[in-house]
Amino acid sequence: MEEEISLSEIFAILKQQIFLIIFLAILGVSISAVYTFSAVTPTYNATTQMLVNHKADILREIRLEDINTNVQMINTYKDIIKGPVILEQVQERLEQSYSVGQLADMISISSNAESQVFSLTVTTASPTEAATIANEIASTFQTSIGKTMNVENVTTISVATINAIPVSPNVPMNLVLGLLVGGMVGVGIAFLRAFMDTTLKDSQFIAQE
């Protein structure tokens, strides 16, 4: 017959090993803190927003078909922005020596399905550098797209600004994870020690046997 463990016995085991559990939880937080503040390089991002919109003249109104076309063009513009046509020009204008591939890896572009606005975000180890690169890419793209596709329908509506708050690492989350992992390891060791302890501690059990 399998031996069952009651809820009271579980609490008794945890109470008996509480100092071990607390110690390992604190150790987990400490290791996580050392890793977060020493081993991980903080990264920052900066975002600029661009509008894709044909200019209406006096004799021509913007139709729904034009708006749908602009929305669909955003996917094409995403590929162009991260391609060598734009990034080689950006590379020449920047003081930092980044390759085209490195610049492409820094860029993320997002947009809503029905929106004519898309956001261009650059992530680097420097908040100032992130804003500079994002604005340079937006400016270069806006200037070059007219020559590349013979259209003038891109406008920068929000320039990138310096954001001194790092996006990575997430310090609170890392510390909480360290606490949880350390605590779970402590609980696991507590139960392992209890199950491996074969000494008899119950006088009533001895009498019954």
mmCIF file of the C-alpha atoms, coordinates in Angstrom:
data_MODEL
# 
_entry.id   MODEL 
# 
loop_
_atom_site.group_PDB 
_atom_site.id 
_atom_site.type_symbol 
_atom_site.label_atom_id 
_atom_site.label_alt_id 
_atom_site.label_comp_id 
_atom_site.label_asym_id 
_atom_site.label_entity_id 
_atom_site.label_seq_id 
_atom_site.pdbx_PDB_ins_code 
_atom_site.Cartn_x 
_atom_site.Cartn_y 
_atom_site.Cartn_z 
_atom_site.occupancy 
_atom_site.B_iso_or_equiv 
_atom_site.pdbx_formal_charge 
_atom_site.auth_seq_id 
_atom_site.auth_comp_id 
_atom_site.auth_asym_id 
_atom_site.auth_atom_id 
_atom_site.pdbx_PDB_model_num 
ATOM 1   C CA . MET A 1 1   ? 0.000   0.000  0.000   1.00 0.00 ? 1   MET A CA 1 
ATOM 2   C CA . GLU A 1 2   ? 1.412   3.329  -1.063  1.00 0.00 ? 2   GLU A CA 1 
ATOM 3   C CA . GLU A 1 3   ? 2.293   5.756  1.676   1.00 0.00 ? 3   GLU A CA 1 
ATOM 4   C CA . GLU A 1 4   ? 0.252   8.975  1.551   1.00 0.00 ? 4   GLU A CA 1 
ATOM 5   C CA . ILE A 1 5   ? 1.361   12.344 2.842   1.00 0.00 ? 5   ILE A CA 1 
ATOM 6   C CA . SER A 1 6   ? -1.150  14.694 4.446   1.00 0.00 ? 6   SER A CA 1 
ATOM 7   C CA . LEU A 1 7   ? -1.384  18.451 4.109   1.00 0.00 ? 7   LEU A CA 1 
ATOM 8   C CA . SER A 1 8   ? -0.272  18.897 7.695   1.00 0.00 ? 8   SER A CA 1 
ATOM 9   C CA . GLU A 1 9   ? 2.845   16.840 7.001   1.00 0.00 ? 9   GLU A CA 1 
ATOM 10  C CA . ILE A 1 10  ? 3.622   19.034 3.981   1.00 0.00 ? 10  ILE A CA 1 
ATOM 11  C CA . PHE A 1 11  ? 3.426   22.163 6.133   1.00 0.00 ? 11  PHE A CA 1 
ATOM 12  C CA . ALA A 1 12  ? 5.528   20.466 8.782   1.00 0.00 ? 12  ALA A CA 1 
ATOM 13  C CA . ILE A 1 13  ? 8.243   19.683 6.228   1.00 0.00 ? 13  ILE A CA 1 
ATOM 14  C CA . LEU A 1 14  ? 8.224   23.257 4.896   1.00 0.00 ? 14  LEU A CA 1 
ATOM 15  C CA . LYS A 1 15  ? 8.323   24.668 8.433   1.00 0.00 ? 15  LYS A CA 1 
ATOM 16  C CA . GLN A 1 16  ? 11.194  22.410 9.373   1.00 0.00 ? 16  GLN A CA 1 
ATOM 17  C CA . GLN A 1 17  ? 13.221  23.460 6.311   1.00 0.00 ? 17  GLN A CA 1 
ATOM 18  C CA . ILE A 1 18  ? 12.115  27.118 6.215   1.00 0.00 ? 18  ILE A CA 1 
ATOM 19  C CA . PHE A 1 19  ? 15.620  28.490 6.765   1.00 0.00 ? 19  PHE A CA 1 
ATOM 20  C CA . LEU A 1 20  ? 16.975  26.420 3.873   1.00 0.00 ? 20  LEU A CA 1 
ATOM 21  C CA . ILE A 1 21  ? 14.190  27.659 1.601   1.00 0.00 ? 21  ILE A CA 1 
ATOM 22  C CA . ILE A 1 22  ? 14.763  31.309 2.593   1.00 0.00 ? 22  ILE A CA 1 
ATOM 23  C CA . PHE A 1 23  ? 18.514  30.938 2.129   1.00 0.00 ? 23  PHE A CA 1 
ATOM 24  C CA . LEU A 1 24  ? 18.171  29.508 -1.381  1.00 0.00 ? 24  LEU A CA 1 
ATOM 25  C CA . ALA A 1 25  ? 15.576  32.157 -2.325  1.00 0.00 ? 25  ALA A CA 1 
ATOM 26  C CA . ILE A 1 26  ? 17.982  34.927 -1.254  1.00 0.00 ? 26  ILE A CA 1 
ATOM 27  C CA . LEU A 1 27  ? 20.793  33.147 -3.091  1.00 0.00 ? 27  LEU A CA 1 
ATOM 28  C CA . GLY A 1 28  ? 18.651  33.037 -6.226  1.00 0.00 ? 28  GLY A CA 1 
ATOM 29  C CA . VAL A 1 29  ? 17.959  36.784 -6.016  1.00 0.00 ? 29  VAL A CA 1 
ATOM 30  C CA . SER A 1 30  ? 21.649  37.480 -5.470  1.00 0.00 ? 30  SER A CA 1 
ATOM 31  C CA . ILE A 1 31  ? 22.742  35.428 -8.483  1.00 0.00 ? 31  ILE A CA 1 
ATOM 32  C CA . SER A 1 32  ? 20.069  37.079 -10.636 1.00 0.00 ? 32  SER A CA 1 
ATOM 33  C CA . ALA A 1 33  ? 21.172  40.547 -9.479  1.00 0.00 ? 33  ALA A CA 1 
ATOM 34  C CA . VAL A 1 34  ? 24.846  39.850 -10.226 1.00 0.00 ? 34  VAL A CA 1 
ATOM 35  C CA . TYR A 1 35  ? 23.951  38.529 -13.684 1.00 0.00 ? 35  TYR A CA 1 
ATOM 36  C CA . THR A 1 36  ? 21.588  41.424 -14.459 1.00 0.00 ? 36  THR A CA 1 
ATOM 37  C CA . PHE A 1 37  ? 23.883  44.250 -13.373 1.00 0.00 ? 37  PHE A CA 1 
ATOM 38  C CA . SER A 1 38  ? 27.250  42.769 -14.365 1.00 0.00 ? 38  SER A CA 1 
ATOM 39  C CA . ALA A 1 39  ? 26.854  40.362 -17.268 1.00 0.00 ? 39  ALA A CA 1 
ATOM 40  C CA . VAL A 1 40  ? 24.034  41.968 -19.273 1.00 0.00 ? 40  VAL A CA 1 
ATOM 41  C CA . THR A 1 41  ? 24.611  45.107 -21.354 1.00 0.00 ? 41  THR A CA 1 
ATOM 42  C CA . PRO A 1 42  ? 21.606  47.481 -21.121 1.00 0.00 ? 42  PRO A CA 1 
ATOM 43  C CA . THR A 1 43  ? 19.896  48.316 -24.401 1.00 0.00 ? 43  THR A CA 1 
ATOM 44  C CA . TYR A 1 44  ? 17.801  51.354 -25.293 1.00 0.00 ? 44  TYR A CA 1 
ATOM 45  C CA . ASN A 1 45  ? 15.404  52.097 -28.109 1.00 0.00 ? 45  ASN A CA 1 
ATOM 46  C CA . ALA A 1 46  ? 14.091  55.139 -29.937 1.00 0.00 ? 46  ALA A CA 1 
ATOM 47  C CA . THR A 1 47  ? 11.051  55.293 -32.205 1.00 0.00 ? 47  THR A CA 1 
ATOM 48  C CA . THR A 1 48  ? 10.040  57.531 -35.077 1.00 0.00 ? 48  THR A CA 1 
ATOM 49  C CA . GLN A 1 49  ? 6.629   57.423 -36.751 1.00 0.00 ? 49  GLN A CA 1 
ATOM 50  C CA . MET A 1 50  ? 5.982   57.871 -40.457 1.00 0.00 ? 50  MET A CA 1 
ATOM 51  C CA . LEU A 1 51  ? 2.772   58.452 -42.391 1.00 0.00 ? 51  LEU A CA 1 
ATOM 52  C CA . VAL A 1 52  ? 2.101   56.962 -45.823 1.00 0.00 ? 52  VAL A CA 1 
ATOM 53  C CA . ASN A 1 53  ? -0.369  59.284 -47.502 1.00 0.00 ? 53  ASN A CA 1 
ATOM 54  C CA . HIS A 1 54  ? -0.736  60.663 -51.032 1.00 0.00 ? 54  HIS A CA 1 
ATOM 55  C CA . LYS A 1 55  ? -1.121  64.418 -51.139 1.00 0.00 ? 55  LYS A CA 1 
ATOM 56  C CA . ALA A 1 56  ? -4.488  65.574 -52.430 1.00 0.00 ? 56  ALA A CA 1 
ATOM 57  C CA . ASP A 1 57  ? -4.626  68.452 -54.877 1.00 0.00 ? 57  ASP A CA 1 
ATOM 58  C CA . ILE A 1 58  ? -7.461  70.814 -55.730 1.00 0.00 ? 58  ILE A CA 1 
ATOM 59  C CA . LEU A 1 59  ? -8.860  68.708 -58.552 1.00 0.00 ? 59  LEU A CA 1 
ATOM 60  C CA . ARG A 1 60  ? -8.395  65.288 -56.947 1.00 0.00 ? 60  ARG A CA 1 
ATOM 61  C CA . GLU A 1 61  ? -9.727  63.938 -53.706 1.00 0.00 ? 61  GLU A CA 1 
ATOM 62  C CA . ILE A 1 62  ? -8.165  61.038 -51.818 1.00 0.00 ? 62  ILE A CA 1 
ATOM 63  C CA . ARG A 1 63  ? -10.341 57.974 -52.338 1.00 0.00 ? 63  ARG A CA 1 
ATOM 64  C CA . LEU A 1 64  ? -10.727 54.838 -50.222 1.00 0.00 ? 64  LEU A CA 1 
ATOM 65  C CA . GLU A 1 65  ? -8.750  52.913 -52.832 1.00 0.00 ? 65  GLU A CA 1 
ATOM 66  C CA . ASP A 1 66  ? -5.816  55.282 -52.326 1.00 0.00 ? 66  ASP A CA 1 
ATOM 67  C CA . ILE A 1 67  ? -5.860  54.701 -48.575 1.00 0.00 ? 67  ILE A CA 1 
ATOM 68  C CA . ASN A 1 68  ? -5.912  50.918 -49.033 1.00 0.00 ? 68  ASN A CA 1 
ATOM 69  C CA . THR A 1 69  ? -3.018  51.196 -51.452 1.00 0.00 ? 69  THR A CA 1 
ATOM 70  C CA . ASN A 1 70  ? -1.037  53.239 -48.934 1.00 0.00 ? 70  ASN A CA 1 
ATOM 71  C CA . VAL A 1 71  ? -1.653  50.644 -46.212 1.00 0.00 ? 71  VAL A CA 1 
ATOM 72  C CA . GLN A 1 72  ? -0.505  47.842 -48.499 1.00 0.00 ? 72  GLN A CA 1 
ATOM 73  C CA . MET A 1 73  ? 2.603   49.805 -49.477 1.00 0.00 ? 73  MET A CA 1 
ATOM 74  C CA . ILE A 1 74  ? 3.827   49.791 -45.862 1.00 0.00 ? 74  ILE A CA 1 
ATOM 75  C CA . ASN A 1 75  ? 4.897   46.146 -46.188 1.00 0.00 ? 75  ASN A CA 1 
ATOM 76  C CA . THR A 1 76  ? 6.984   47.055 -49.222 1.00 0.00 ? 76  THR A CA 1 
ATOM 77  C CA . TYR A 1 77  ? 8.484   50.026 -47.404 1.00 0.00 ? 77  TYR A CA 1 
ATOM 78  C CA . LYS A 1 78  ? 9.482   47.771 -44.489 1.00 0.00 ? 78  LYS A CA 1 
ATOM 79  C CA . ASP A 1 79  ? 11.634  45.679 -46.827 1.00 0.00 ? 79  ASP A CA 1 
ATOM 80  C CA . ILE A 1 80  ? 13.145  48.743 -48.483 1.00 0.00 ? 80  ILE A CA 1 
ATOM 81  C CA . ILE A 1 81  ? 14.076  50.366 -45.161 1.00 0.00 ? 81  ILE A CA 1 
ATOM 82  C CA . LYS A 1 82  ? 15.969  47.282 -43.990 1.00 0.00 ? 82  LYS A CA 1 
ATOM 83  C CA . GLY A 1 83  ? 17.632  46.778 -47.371 1.00 0.00 ? 83  GLY A CA 1 
ATOM 84  C CA . PRO A 1 84  ? 21.041  47.963 -48.599 1.00 0.00 ? 84  PRO A CA 1 
ATOM 85  C CA . VAL A 1 85  ? 19.579  50.768 -50.756 1.00 0.00 ? 85  VAL A CA 1 
ATOM 86  C CA . ILE A 1 86  ? 18.719  52.802 -47.652 1.00 0.00 ? 86  ILE A CA 1 
ATOM 87  C CA . LEU A 1 87  ? 21.139  51.444 -45.080 1.00 0.00 ? 87  LEU A CA 1 
ATOM 88  C CA . GLU A 1 88  ? 24.254  51.956 -47.201 1.00 0.00 ? 88  GLU A CA 1 
ATOM 89  C CA . GLN A 1 89  ? 23.431  55.671 -47.346 1.00 0.00 ? 89  GLN A CA 1 
ATOM 90  C CA . VAL A 1 90  ? 22.779  55.729 -43.602 1.00 0.00 ? 90  VAL A CA 1 
ATOM 91  C CA . GLN A 1 91  ? 26.053  53.911 -42.997 1.00 0.00 ? 91  GLN A CA 1 
ATOM 92  C CA . GLU A 1 92  ? 28.000  56.611 -44.842 1.00 0.00 ? 92  GLU A CA 1 
ATOM 93  C CA . ARG A 1 93  ? 26.423  59.419 -42.843 1.00 0.00 ? 93  ARG A CA 1 
ATOM 94  C CA . LEU A 1 94  ? 26.871  57.923 -39.388 1.00 0.00 ? 94  LEU A CA 1 
ATOM 95  C CA . GLU A 1 95  ? 29.993  58.497 -37.323 1.00 0.00 ? 95  GLU A CA 1 
ATOM 96  C CA . GLN A 1 96  ? 29.754  54.974 -35.905 1.00 0.00 ? 96  GLN A CA 1 
ATOM 97  C CA . SER A 1 97  ? 31.221  52.149 -37.968 1.00 0.00 ? 97  SER A CA 1 
ATOM 98  C CA . TYR A 1 98  ? 28.304  49.745 -38.363 1.00 0.00 ? 98  TYR A CA 1 
ATOM 99  C CA . SER A 1 99  ? 27.843  47.305 -41.203 1.00 0.00 ? 99  SER A CA 1 
ATOM 100 C CA . VAL A 1 100 ? 24.606  47.181 -43.185 1.00 0.00 ? 100 VAL A CA 1 
ATOM 101 C CA . GLY A 1 101 ? 23.771  43.874 -41.503 1.00 0.00 ? 101 GLY A CA 1 
ATOM 102 C CA . GLN A 1 102 ? 24.296  45.323 -38.024 1.00 0.00 ? 102 GLN A CA 1 
ATOM 103 C CA . LEU A 1 103 ? 22.067  48.292 -38.819 1.00 0.00 ? 103 LEU A CA 1 
ATOM 104 C CA . ALA A 1 104 ? 19.353  45.968 -40.155 1.00 0.00 ? 104 ALA A CA 1 
ATOM 105 C CA . ASP A 1 105 ? 19.443  43.929 -36.936 1.00 0.00 ? 105 ASP A CA 1 
ATOM 106 C CA . MET A 1 106 ? 18.880  47.100 -34.888 1.00 0.00 ? 106 MET A CA 1 
ATOM 107 C CA . ILE A 1 107 ? 15.672  47.978 -36.744 1.00 0.00 ? 107 ILE A CA 1 
ATOM 108 C CA . SER A 1 108 ? 12.151  46.811 -36.004 1.00 0.00 ? 108 SER A CA 1 
ATOM 109 C CA . ILE A 1 109 ? 9.137   48.132 -37.905 1.00 0.00 ? 109 ILE A CA 1 
ATOM 110 C CA . SER A 1 110 ? 5.543   47.816 -36.742 1.00 0.00 ? 110 SER A CA 1 
ATOM 111 C CA . SER A 1 111 ? 2.142   48.982 -37.953 1.00 0.00 ? 111 SER A CA 1 
ATOM 112 C CA . ASN A 1 112 ? -1.541  48.324 -37.378 1.00 0.00 ? 112 ASN A CA 1 
ATOM 113 C CA . ALA A 1 113 ? -3.430  46.432 -40.047 1.00 0.00 ? 113 ALA A CA 1 
ATOM 114 C CA . GLU A 1 114 ? -5.668  49.336 -41.066 1.00 0.00 ? 114 GLU A CA 1 
ATOM 115 C CA . SER A 1 115 ? -3.346  52.240 -40.283 1.00 0.00 ? 115 SER A CA 1 
ATOM 116 C CA . GLN A 1 116 ? -1.338  54.401 -42.667 1.00 0.00 ? 116 GLN A CA 1 
ATOM 117 C CA . VAL A 1 117 ? 1.174   55.078 -39.882 1.00 0.00 ? 117 VAL A CA 1 
ATOM 118 C CA . PHE A 1 118 ? 4.107   52.803 -39.172 1.00 0.00 ? 118 PHE A CA 1 
ATOM 119 C CA . SER A 1 119 ? 6.713   52.978 -36.425 1.00 0.00 ? 119 SER A CA 1 
ATOM 120 C CA . LEU A 1 120 ? 10.434  52.538 -36.942 1.00 0.00 ? 120 LEU A CA 1 
ATOM 121 C CA . THR A 1 121 ? 12.300  51.534 -33.770 1.00 0.00 ? 121 THR A CA 1 
ATOM 122 C CA . VAL A 1 122 ? 16.070  51.268 -33.361 1.00 0.00 ? 122 VAL A CA 1 
ATOM 123 C CA . THR A 1 123 ? 17.612  49.411 -30.409 1.00 0.00 ? 123 THR A CA 1 
ATOM 124 C CA . THR A 1 124 ? 21.264  49.907 -29.390 1.00 0.00 ? 124 THR A CA 1 
ATOM 125 C CA . ALA A 1 125 ? 23.447  50.076 -26.287 1.00 0.00 ? 125 ALA A CA 1 
ATOM 126 C CA . SER A 1 126 ? 23.284  53.911 -26.310 1.00 0.00 ? 126 SER A CA 1 
ATOM 127 C CA . PRO A 1 127 ? 20.053  55.960 -26.007 1.00 0.00 ? 127 PRO A CA 1 
ATOM 128 C CA . THR A 1 128 ? 21.566  58.877 -27.917 1.00 0.00 ? 128 THR A CA 1 
ATOM 129 C CA . GLU A 1 129 ? 22.816  56.620 -30.684 1.00 0.00 ? 129 GLU A CA 1 
ATOM 130 C CA . ALA A 1 130 ? 19.435  54.913 -30.982 1.00 0.00 ? 130 ALA A CA 1 
ATOM 131 C CA . ALA A 1 131 ? 17.654  58.237 -31.565 1.00 0.00 ? 131 ALA A CA 1 
ATOM 132 C CA . THR A 1 132 ? 20.318  59.441 -34.023 1.00 0.00 ? 132 THR A CA 1 
ATOM 133 C CA . ILE A 1 133 ? 20.180  56.274 -36.130 1.00 0.00 ? 133 ILE A CA 1 
ATOM 134 C CA . ALA A 1 134 ? 16.362  56.149 -36.134 1.00 0.00 ? 134 ALA A CA 1 
ATOM 135 C CA . ASN A 1 135 ? 16.063  59.751 -37.331 1.00 0.00 ? 135 ASN A CA 1 
ATOM 136 C CA . GLU A 1 136 ? 18.802  59.252 -39.929 1.00 0.00 ? 136 GLU A CA 1 
ATOM 137 C CA . ILE A 1 137 ? 17.070  56.175 -41.345 1.00 0.00 ? 137 ILE A CA 1 
ATOM 138 C CA . ALA A 1 138 ? 13.712  57.982 -41.488 1.00 0.00 ? 138 ALA A CA 1 
ATOM 139 C CA . SER A 1 139 ? 15.227  61.025 -43.178 1.00 0.00 ? 139 SER A CA 1 
ATOM 140 C CA . THR A 1 140 ? 17.162  58.951 -45.711 1.00 0.00 ? 140 THR A CA 1 
ATOM 141 C CA . PHE A 1 141 ? 14.148  56.807 -46.516 1.00 0.00 ? 141 PHE A CA 1 
ATOM 142 C CA . GLN A 1 142 ? 11.843  59.783 -46.946 1.00 0.00 ? 142 GLN A CA 1 
ATOM 143 C CA . THR A 1 143 ? 14.326  61.408 -49.334 1.00 0.00 ? 143 THR A CA 1 
ATOM 144 C CA . SER A 1 144 ? 15.207  58.266 -51.290 1.00 0.00 ? 144 SER A CA 1 
ATOM 145 C CA . ILE A 1 145 ? 11.789  56.687 -51.734 1.00 0.00 ? 145 ILE A CA 1 
ATOM 146 C CA . GLY A 1 146 ? 10.805  59.300 -54.314 1.00 0.00 ? 146 GLY A CA 1 
ATOM 147 C CA . LYS A 1 147 ? 13.740  58.310 -56.503 1.00 0.00 ? 147 LYS A CA 1 
ATOM 148 C CA . THR A 1 148 ? 13.374  54.575 -55.867 1.00 0.00 ? 148 THR A CA 1 
ATOM 149 C CA . MET A 1 149 ? 9.624   54.209 -56.493 1.00 0.00 ? 149 MET A CA 1 
ATOM 150 C CA . ASN A 1 150 ? 8.768   57.580 -58.037 1.00 0.00 ? 150 ASN A CA 1 
ATOM 151 C CA . VAL A 1 151 ? 6.326   58.438 -55.249 1.00 0.00 ? 151 VAL A CA 1 
ATOM 152 C CA . GLU A 1 152 ? 6.135   61.186 -52.665 1.00 0.00 ? 152 GLU A CA 1 
ATOM 153 C CA . ASN A 1 153 ? 3.791   59.827 -50.073 1.00 0.00 ? 153 ASN A CA 1 
ATOM 154 C CA . VAL A 1 154 ? 5.928   59.443 -46.945 1.00 0.00 ? 154 VAL A CA 1 
ATOM 155 C CA . THR A 1 155 ? 5.987   62.012 -44.135 1.00 0.00 ? 155 THR A CA 1 
ATOM 156 C CA . THR A 1 156 ? 7.724   61.882 -40.760 1.00 0.00 ? 156 THR A CA 1 
ATOM 157 C CA . ILE A 1 157 ? 5.118   62.783 -38.152 1.00 0.00 ? 157 ILE A CA 1 
ATOM 158 C CA . SER A 1 158 ? 7.135   62.004 -35.003 1.00 0.00 ? 158 SER A CA 1 
ATOM 159 C CA . VAL A 1 159 ? 10.908  62.168 -34.673 1.00 0.00 ? 159 VAL A CA 1 
ATOM 160 C CA . ALA A 1 160 ? 12.819  59.837 -32.362 1.00 0.00 ? 160 ALA A CA 1 
ATOM 161 C CA . THR A 1 161 ? 13.842  61.280 -28.998 1.00 0.00 ? 161 THR A CA 1 
ATOM 162 C CA . ILE A 1 162 ? 16.408  60.097 -26.464 1.00 0.00 ? 162 ILE A CA 1 
ATOM 163 C CA . ASN A 1 163 ? 14.933  57.595 -24.006 1.00 0.00 ? 163 ASN A CA 1 
ATOM 164 C CA . ALA A 1 164 ? 17.258  57.031 -21.041 1.00 0.00 ? 164 ALA A CA 1 
ATOM 165 C CA . ILE A 1 165 ? 15.191  54.136 -19.652 1.00 0.00 ? 165 ILE A CA 1 
ATOM 166 C CA . PRO A 1 166 ? 16.642  50.805 -20.822 1.00 0.00 ? 166 PRO A CA 1 
ATOM 167 C CA . VAL A 1 167 ? 14.313  48.289 -22.421 1.00 0.00 ? 167 VAL A CA 1 
ATOM 168 C CA . SER A 1 168 ? 16.582  45.415 -21.439 1.00 0.00 ? 168 SER A CA 1 
ATOM 169 C CA . PRO A 1 169 ? 17.329  43.841 -19.049 1.00 0.00 ? 169 PRO A CA 1 
ATOM 170 C CA . ASN A 1 170 ? 14.059  43.902 -17.122 1.00 0.00 ? 170 ASN A CA 1 
ATOM 171 C CA . VAL A 1 171 ? 15.507  44.244 -13.612 1.00 0.00 ? 171 VAL A CA 1 
ATOM 172 C CA . PRO A 1 172 ? 12.321  43.650 -11.535 1.00 0.00 ? 172 PRO A CA 1 
ATOM 173 C CA . MET A 1 173 ? 11.334  40.595 -13.585 1.00 0.00 ? 173 MET A CA 1 
ATOM 174 C CA . ASN A 1 174 ? 14.838  39.094 -13.350 1.00 0.00 ? 174 ASN A CA 1 
ATOM 175 C CA . LEU A 1 175 ? 14.934  39.554 -9.576  1.00 0.00 ? 175 LEU A CA 1 
ATOM 176 C CA . VAL A 1 176 ? 11.478  38.027 -9.128  1.00 0.00 ? 176 VAL A CA 1 
ATOM 177 C CA . LEU A 1 177 ? 12.473  35.073 -11.315 1.00 0.00 ? 177 LEU A CA 1 
ATOM 178 C CA . GLY A 1 178 ? 15.625  34.599 -9.245  1.00 0.00 ? 178 GLY A CA 1 
ATOM 179 C CA . LEU A 1 179 ? 13.544  34.635 -6.057  1.00 0.00 ? 179 LEU A CA 1 
ATOM 180 C CA . LEU A 1 180 ? 11.034  32.125 -7.425  1.00 0.00 ? 180 LEU A CA 1 
ATOM 181 C CA . VAL A 1 181 ? 13.650  29.756 -8.825  1.00 0.00 ? 181 VAL A CA 1 
ATOM 182 C CA . GLY A 1 182 ? 15.669  29.849 -5.601  1.00 0.00 ? 182 GLY A CA 1 
ATOM 183 C CA . GLY A 1 183 ? 12.544  29.258 -3.518  1.00 0.00 ? 183 GLY A CA 1 
ATOM 184 C CA . MET A 1 184 ? 11.399  26.358 -5.712  1.00 0.00 ? 184 MET A CA 1 
ATOM 185 C CA . VAL A 1 185 ? 14.818  24.727 -5.490  1.00 0.00 ? 185 VAL A CA 1 
ATOM 186 C CA . GLY A 1 186 ? 14.675  25.127 -1.714  1.00 0.00 ? 186 GLY A CA 1 
ATOM 187 C CA . VAL A 1 187 ? 11.223  23.503 -1.533  1.00 0.00 ? 187 VAL A CA 1 
ATOM 188 C CA . GLY A 1 188 ? 12.379  20.649 -3.761  1.00 0.00 ? 188 GLY A CA 1 
ATOM 189 C CA . ILE A 1 189 ? 15.432  19.983 -1.596  1.00 0.00 ? 189 ILE A CA 1 
ATOM 190 C CA . ALA A 1 190 ? 13.279  20.175 1.554   1.00 0.00 ? 190 ALA A CA 1 
ATOM 191 C CA . PHE A 1 191 ? 10.935  17.432 0.314   1.00 0.00 ? 191 PHE A CA 1 
ATOM 192 C CA . LEU A 1 192 ? 13.830  15.353 -1.005  1.00 0.00 ? 192 LEU A CA 1 
ATOM 193 C CA . ARG A 1 193 ? 15.530  15.443 2.364   1.00 0.00 ? 193 ARG A CA 1 
ATOM 194 C CA . ALA A 1 194 ? 12.275  14.545 4.106   1.00 0.00 ? 194 ALA A CA 1 
ATOM 195 C CA . PHE A 1 195 ? 11.572  11.563 1.830   1.00 0.00 ? 195 PHE A CA 1 
ATOM 196 C CA . MET A 1 196 ? 15.131  10.287 2.114   1.00 0.00 ? 196 MET A CA 1 
ATOM 197 C CA . ASP A 1 197 ? 15.044  10.469 5.917   1.00 0.00 ? 197 ASP A CA 1 
ATOM 198 C CA . THR A 1 198 ? 14.250  6.897  7.024   1.00 0.00 ? 198 THR A CA 1 
ATOM 199 C CA . THR A 1 199 ? 14.634  7.449  10.756  1.00 0.00 ? 199 THR A CA 1 
ATOM 200 C CA . LEU A 1 200 ? 11.594  6.716  12.933  1.00 0.00 ? 200 LEU A CA 1 
ATOM 201 C CA . LYS A 1 201 ? 10.169  9.725  14.722  1.00 0.00 ? 201 LYS A CA 1 
ATOM 202 C CA . ASP A 1 202 ? 6.597   8.642  15.527  1.00 0.00 ? 202 ASP A CA 1 
ATOM 203 C CA . SER A 1 203 ? 6.291   6.698  18.830  1.00 0.00 ? 203 SER A CA 1 
ATOM 204 C CA . GLN A 1 204 ? 2.688   5.726  18.046  1.00 0.00 ? 204 GLN A CA 1 
ATOM 205 C CA . PHE A 1 205 ? 3.800   4.149  14.751  1.00 0.00 ? 205 PHE A CA 1 
ATOM 206 C CA . ILE A 1 206 ? 6.446   2.144  16.613  1.00 0.00 ? 206 ILE A CA 1 
ATOM 207 C CA . ALA A 1 207 ? 3.909   0.884  19.139  1.00 0.00 ? 207 ALA A CA 1 
ATOM 208 C CA . GLN A 1 208 ? 1.474   -0.167 16.413  1.00 0.00 ? 208 GLN A CA 1 
ATOM 209 C CA . GLU A 1 209 ? 4.198   -2.043 14.528  1.00 0.00 ? 209 GLU A CA 1 
# 
